Amino acid sequence: MTGPRIEVRLDCLRHNAEVLVRRLAGRGIAVCGVTKATLGSPEVAAELVAAGVTSIGESRIENVERLRTAGVTTPIALVRAPLPSQVERVVAAADLSLNTELEVIAALSAAAVQQGRRHGVVLMVELGDLREGILPADVEPVAATTLRLPGVVLRGIGTNLACQSGVVPDERNMAELSALATRLEARLDTGLEIVSGGNSANLAWAFSTPTPGRVNHLRLGEAILLGCEPSRRLPIDGLRTDVFTVIGEIIESKAKPSVAWGDVAETAFGAPTPATAAGTTTRVLVGLGRQDTDPAGLTSPPGTTVLGASSDVVVLDAGDACPPVGAEVRFGVGYGALLAAMTSPFVRRNFLSGDPARVSAPLDEPPRPS
Ligand SMILES: *Cc1c(COP(=O)(O)O)cnc(C)c1O
């Protein structure tokens, strides 16, 4: 084994996706499986499709194209609004995109007409989180114009909460989305097939609401990939939180004083790590750094703590243990660490298969901070 790698338990991934698809089907909600944190990994997408997601969600056209080249035929939704300079590629590779600007929708329509296609449009509605979205009062004219454009099909409306301002999906904002869908249908004399309530942060609402109303679609990344609910970063009952593991090699392991000596100023990445209590502990250097992952999103093995990290090294306090140089250290990952590891050219991917039917969620698993 050479250099840093990320291990992917495909059986656990499939398990998570199957559990969520099944639970949400019981509420009339279809799952769009979002692969963006995996750089559009075809291996990951294949598990999600096998688990029953009705579409794949991606944020970058390069990833959509990678999935298509790998032979994925499942509908793909671009979940970030298309870059105006990429509308031709979006229309060619994605079935659907989430949109908020009429200029972009018109450009998608023109590109689709040119290519002899029709591109699906979901209009995103701003419900308070203040990232993407058309203000509710302005949605009707945009929808009306979209309906008149020849190259696009208005497939539905959606919203995205909990990403910019941390606004939580709840009865009030989800009811507002449902009511808007019903009102638009009446006013424009059209059907809206998709009402997309949001991302993994919507699960708490989706599982507890007396009725999901018109919401029949969620776009789920983190919940499937990490088994966690993003608002409080708690494991979701019955899901595996160990789909991904980042692994690095020990390059130094020595007992050293725990307090630094000399004149102390800033490090390359800002303030130095605060000193721990005086004494001697084993400091372990792992050959893994910010060029490979987001060290702040790593969970180190029991008995160790992360003291700090720089471009190429993570420093662990291993207490009294003295792990040998060359041994591997396995880290759990949060969303940022996963994203960085999957997009780093230094991190090899190792996909492990197994029988998803034999995966079970450990009942006594402690919450994993991320
Ligand atoms: C990333 C993203 C998602 C998926 O979010 P998770 O929290 O990973 O479930 C859904 N919708 C949009 C618009 C996104 O950008």
The ligand as an ORCA input file, in Angstrom:
! r2SCAN-3c Opt
* xyz 0 1
  C     -25.158     19.364     -1.866
  C     -26.584     19.592     -2.141
  C     -27.521     18.640     -1.726
  C     -27.146     17.435     -0.899
  O     -26.838     17.880      0.411
  P     -26.536     16.857      1.616
  O     -26.550     17.717      2.830
  O     -25.214     16.262      1.334
  O     -27.637     15.874      1.623
  C     -28.845     18.870     -2.042
  N     -29.228     19.964     -2.735
  C     -28.358     20.900     -3.148
  C     -28.856     22.080     -3.884
  C     -27.005     20.746     -2.860
  O     -26.152     21.690     -3.238
*
